[in-house]
Amino acid sequence: MNPTANNHYNAAALSNRYKEKLDSYKNSTEMKNMAGCNGFHNEHLNAKGNQNKICEAVMLFLSHLQKETDPIYRDSGCKYLYYWLYTYALDKNVTTENTLNLYKYLYKRYNEYHRGLNTFDNYINDINEHTSDKLVKLTDMYDILDNFYERRTSLESNNKCKSGVTELYAKCLDECRKGYDDDFCDELKIFRKKHNFIIQKVQLCQEKEYLLPPVVRVNRVGMTIIPLTLISFTAFGPWIRHQIGKNRNVLNNMNEEPDQLLNIYEIEDDNSNIRNYNIAYNSS
């Protein structure tokens, strides 16, 4: 996967950055009386308290995205906003269709009252029931892993290797293997790489039971099997051995502190969109 390419699921790896900004808008005690939010009402938000604050958070967040020039950051932000509405504003109690209806209604208000100029039409129209369900699962896994990392120093010894994502990852892996969504499978690979890095290099847990299995898909059209003997006597063989040796050296030679390790991981990870935005855990 091209690390600079955009796909449906980039938002999952960037969830911390977006959530922090949206929550700061929603939890602000300052009364903004923002245009488009006065008298705002949605039946699915009745139990969530001040609906105006949710509306204001969305308007401010969209305004923030509109000022950004990076199309991947914009697109991922629009997709994360769906996750935030579905998870934190609606408690996952409504259908994808109703969540999208709420999202598009708020976006319409943003365009009407804040000169949105329909800037995010392509990004928002790209969200559908098929991709949004997978985005929710991926983002949930990142949230679980983030919480696990933040609590790492207070975990009891018998829990320090258990991230809590195994069951959800297994469901996603099964969905990947049965489907044809390459972007989804690529994001699973990225998540697995980060998860296993934390477990092995930060938590120092080497047992296989704590690591996530690889994302391996069967080519339904045709399978190509490369014999070991062929690998040994072709130019492809030395390349594989070089890559294996390189990865082994990285694992054997790293003795830095946990946060430094994650920085190194993110800088050297050429297969991850995490590299583009340097999403690290330095704040913990």
C-alpha positions as CSV (number, residue, x, y, z in Angstrom):
1,M,0.0,0.0,0.0
2,N,1.3,3.4,-0.9
3,P,1.9,5.3,2.4
4,T,0.6,8.5,0.9
5,A,-2.4,7.0,-0.7
6,N,-5.9,7.7,0.7
7,N,-8.4,5.0,1.4
8,H,-11.7,4.5,3.3
9,Y,-10.0,3.7,6.6
10,N,-7.1,6.2,7.2
11,A,-9.2,7.8,9.9
12,A,-8.9,4.9,12.2
13,A,-5.1,5.4,12.8
14,L,-5.6,9.1,13.3
15,S,-8.5,8.8,15.7
16,N,-6.7,10.3,18.7
17,R,-6.0,13.5,17.0
18,Y,-9.5,14.1,15.8
19,K,-11.2,12.9,19.0
20,E,-9.2,15.3,21.1
21,K,-10.3,18.2,19.0
22,L,-14.0,17.3,18.8
23,D,-14.2,16.6,22.5
24,S,-12.6,19.9,23.3
25,Y,-15.2,21.6,21.2
26,K,-18.1,19.7,22.8
27,N,-16.9,20.0,26.4
28,S,-16.1,23.7,26.2
29,T,-18.1,25.7,28.7
30,E,-18.1,28.8,26.6
31,M,-21.5,29.6,25.1
32,K,-20.9,30.4,21.4
33,N,-24.5,30.8,20.2
34,M,-23.2,29.5,16.9
35,A,-25.2,30.2,13.7
36,G,-27.0,27.1,12.5
37,C,-27.1,25.5,16.0
38,N,-29.7,27.7,17.8
39,G,-32.8,25.5,18.1
40,F,-31.0,22.5,16.6
41,H,-32.9,19.3,17.5
42,N,-32.6,15.6,16.5
43,E,-34.7,12.9,17.9
44,H,-31.8,10.5,18.3
45,L,-29.9,12.9,20.5
46,N,-32.6,13.4,23.1
47,A,-30.8,11.5,25.8
48,K,-27.5,13.3,25.2
49,G,-28.1,16.5,27.0
50,N,-27.2,19.8,25.2
51,Q,-27.8,19.2,21.5
52,N,-26.5,22.6,20.7
53,K,-23.0,21.6,22.0
54,I,-22.9,18.6,19.6
55,C,-24.0,20.8,16.8
56,E,-21.3,23.4,17.7
57,A,-18.6,20.8,17.9
58,V,-19.4,19.6,14.4
59,M,-19.5,23.1,13.0
60,L,-16.1,24.0,14.6
61,F,-14.6,20.7,13.5
62,L,-15.7,21.1,9.9
63,S,-14.3,24.7,10.0
64,H,-11.0,23.3,11.3
65,L,-10.9,20.8,8.4
66,Q,-11.7,23.4,5.8
67,K,-8.6,25.4,6.9
68,E,-6.4,22.4,6.3
69,T,-4.8,21.8,2.9
70,D,-3.9,18.2,3.2
71,P,-6.6,16.2,1.3
72,I,-5.9,13.0,3.3
73,Y,-6.2,14.8,6.6
74,R,-9.5,16.4,5.4
75,D,-10.9,13.1,4.1
76,S,-9.9,11.2,7.2
77,G,-11.4,13.9,9.4
78,C,-14.7,13.7,7.6
79,K,-14.8,10.0,8.0
80,Y,-13.8,10.2,11.7
81,L,-16.6,12.6,12.3
82,Y,-19.0,9.9,11.3
83,Y,-17.4,7.6,13.9
84,W,-17.6,10.3,16.6
85,L,-21.3,11.0,15.9
86,Y,-22.1,7.3,15.9
87,T,-20.0,6.4,19.0
88,Y,-20.0,9.4,21.3
89,A,-23.0,11.4,20.3
90,L,-25.4,8.5,19.6
91,D,-23.9,5.7,21.7
92,K,-24.1,3.3,18.8
93,N,-27.8,3.0,19.4
94,V,-28.9,4.0,15.9
95,T,-28.6,2.6,12.4
96,T,-25.9,3.6,10.0
97,E,-28.6,5.2,7.8
98,N,-29.8,7.4,10.7
99,T,-26.3,8.4,11.6
100,L,-25.5,9.4,8.0
101,N,-28.8,11.3,7.9
102,L,-27.8,13.3,11.0
103,Y,-24.3,13.8,9.6
104,K,-25.6,15.1,6.3
105,Y,-28.1,17.4,8.0
106,L,-25.4,19.0,10.1
107,Y,-23.2,19.3,7.0
108,K,-26.0,21.0,5.2
109,R,-26.3,23.5,8.0
110,Y,-22.6,24.1,7.9
111,N,-22.7,24.9,4.2
112,E,-25.7,27.2,4.8
113,Y,-24.5,29.2,7.8
114,H,-20.7,29.0,7.6
115,R,-19.9,29.3,3.9
116,G,-18.8,25.7,3.7
117,L,-19.0,25.9,-0.2
118,N,-19.8,22.1,-0.3
119,T,-16.1,21.5,0.3
120,F,-16.5,18.1,1.7
121,D,-19.1,16.6,-0.7
122,N,-16.8,14.0,-2.2
123,Y,-15.5,12.9,1.2
124,I,-18.8,12.6,2.9
125,N,-20.6,11.1,0.0
126,D,-17.9,8.4,0.0
127,I,-19.2,7.1,3.4
128,N,-21.6,4.2,3.1
129,E,-23.0,1.4,5.2
130,H,-20.3,-1.1,3.9
131,T,-17.3,1.0,4.7
132,S,-18.6,2.8,7.8
133,D,-19.1,-0.5,9.7
134,K,-15.5,-1.5,9.0
135,L,-14.3,1.9,10.0
136,V,-16.0,1.6,13.3
137,K,-14.4,-1.7,14.0
138,L,-10.9,-0.5,13.1
139,T,-11.3,2.7,15.1
140,D,-12.6,0.7,18.1
141,M,-9.4,-1.4,17.9
142,Y,-7.2,1.6,17.9
143,D,-9.0,3.1,20.9
144,I,-8.6,-0.2,22.8
145,L,-4.9,-0.3,22.0
146,D,-4.5,3.4,22.9
147,N,-6.1,2.8,26.3
148,F,-4.0,-0.3,26.9
149,Y,-0.8,1.6,26.2
150,E,-1.8,4.5,28.4
151,R,-2.5,2.1,31.3
152,R,0.6,0.0,30.7
153,T,2.5,1.1,33.9
154,S,-0.5,0.2,36.1
155,L,-1.3,-3.2,34.6
156,E,-0.9,-6.2,36.8
157,S,1.8,-8.7,35.6
158,N,-0.8,-11.2,34.4
159,N,-2.5,-8.5,32.2
160,K,0.5,-6.6,30.8
161,C,0.5,-8.7,27.6
162,K,-3.2,-8.7,26.9
163,S,-4.3,-5.7,24.8
164,G,-7.9,-6.6,24.7
165,V,-8.3,-6.5,20.9
166,T,-7.9,-10.2,20.1
167,E,-11.6,-11.0,19.6
168,L,-12.4,-7.9,17.5
169,Y,-9.3,-8.4,15.4
170,A,-10.3,-12.0,14.7
171,K,-13.7,-10.8,13.4
172,C,-12.0,-8.2,11.2
173,L,-9.5,-10.8,9.9
174,D,-12.4,-13.1,9.0
175,E,-14.2,-10.3,7.2
176,C,-11.0,-9.4,5.3
177,R,-10.4,-13.0,4.2
178,K,-14.0,-13.5,3.0
179,G,-14.2,-10.1,1.2
180,Y,-12.5,-8.1,-1.5
181,D,-11.8,-4.9,0.3
182,D,-8.0,-4.4,-0.2
183,D,-8.0,-1.1,1.8
184,F,-9.6,-2.8,4.8
185,C,-7.0,-5.6,4.7
186,D,-4.2,-3.1,4.3
187,E,-5.3,-1.2,7.4
188,L,-5.5,-4.5,9.4
189,K,-1.9,-5.1,8.4
190,I,-0.9,-1.7,9.7
191,F,-2.8,-2.2,12.9
192,R,-1.3,-5.6,13.5
193,K,2.2,-4.2,13.0
194,K,1.7,-1.5,15.6
195,H,0.0,-3.8,18.0
196,N,2.7,-6.4,17.9
197,F,5.4,-3.8,18.2
198,I,3.9,-2.5,21.4
199,I,3.4,-6.0,22.8
200,Q,6.9,-7.2,21.9
201,K,9.1,-4.1,22.3
202,V,7.3,-2.0,24.9
203,Q,5.6,-4.7,27.0
204,L,8.4,-7.2,26.3
205,C,5.9,-10.1,25.7
206,Q,7.3,-12.6,23.2
207,E,4.7,-15.4,23.6
208,K,2.8,-16.1,20.4
209,E,-0.5,-16.1,22.2
210,Y,-0.3,-12.4,22.8
211,L,0.5,-11.5,19.2
212,L,-2.0,-10.9,16.4
213,P,-1.8,-13.4,13.5
214,P,-0.8,-12.1,10.1
215,V,-3.3,-10.9,7.5
216,V,-3.1,-13.6,4.8
217,R,-5.6,-13.7,2.0
218,V,-6.3,-16.6,-0.4
219,N,-6.4,-15.6,-4.0
220,R,-9.6,-17.1,-5.2
221,V,-8.7,-16.7,-8.9
222,G,-5.5,-18.6,-8.6
223,M,-2.8,-19.4,-6.1
224,T,1.0,-19.1,-6.8
225,I,3.2,-21.2,-4.6
226,I,6.9,-20.5,-4.5
227,P,9.0,-23.5,-3.5
228,L,11.8,-23.0,-1.0
229,T,14.3,-24.4,-3.4
230,L,13.3,-21.8,-6.0
231,I,13.7,-19.0,-3.4
232,S,17.2,-20.3,-2.6
233,F,18.4,-20.2,-6.2
234,T,16.9,-17.0,-7.6
235,A,17.5,-13.3,-7.1
236,F,14.3,-13.2,-5.0
237,G,15.9,-15.4,-2.4
238,P,18.7,-13.1,-1.2
239,W,16.2,-10.2,-1.1
240,I,13.9,-12.2,1.3
241,R,16.8,-13.3,3.4
242,H,18.0,-9.6,3.6
243,Q,14.6,-8.4,4.7
244,I,14.3,-11.1,7.3
245,G,17.8,-10.3,8.6
246,K,17.1,-6.6,8.6
247,N,13.9,-7.1,10.7
248,R,15.7,-9.4,13.1
249,N,18.5,-6.8,13.6
250,V,15.9,-4.1,14.4
251,L,14.2,-6.3,17.0
252,N,17.5,-7.4,18.5
253,N,19.2,-4.0,18.7
254,M,16.4,-1.8,20.1
255,N,16.9,-0.9,23.8
256,E,15.3,2.5,23.9
257,E,12.5,3.7,26.2
258,P,8.9,2.8,25.2
259,D,8.0,6.2,23.7
260,Q,11.3,6.4,21.8
261,L,10.6,3.0,20.4
262,L,7.2,4.0,19.1
263,N,8.7,7.1,17.5
264,I,11.3,4.9,15.7
265,Y,8.5,2.5,14.7
266,E,6.4,5.3,13.2
267,I,9.3,6.9,11.3
268,E,10.5,3.7,9.8
269,D,7.1,2.3,9.0
270,D,7.0,2.8,5.2
271,N,3.8,0.8,4.8
272,S,1.7,3.0,7.2
273,N,-0.2,6.2,6.9
274,I,0.8,6.7,10.5
275,R,4.2,7.8,9.2
276,N,2.7,10.8,7.4
277,Y,1.3,12.3,10.6
278,N,3.7,11.0,13.2
279,I,0.9,9.8,15.5
280,A,2.8,8.9,18.6
281,Y,2.0,8.3,22.3
282,N,4.3,11.0,23.7
283,S,1.5,12.6,25.6
284,S,1.1,9.6,27.9
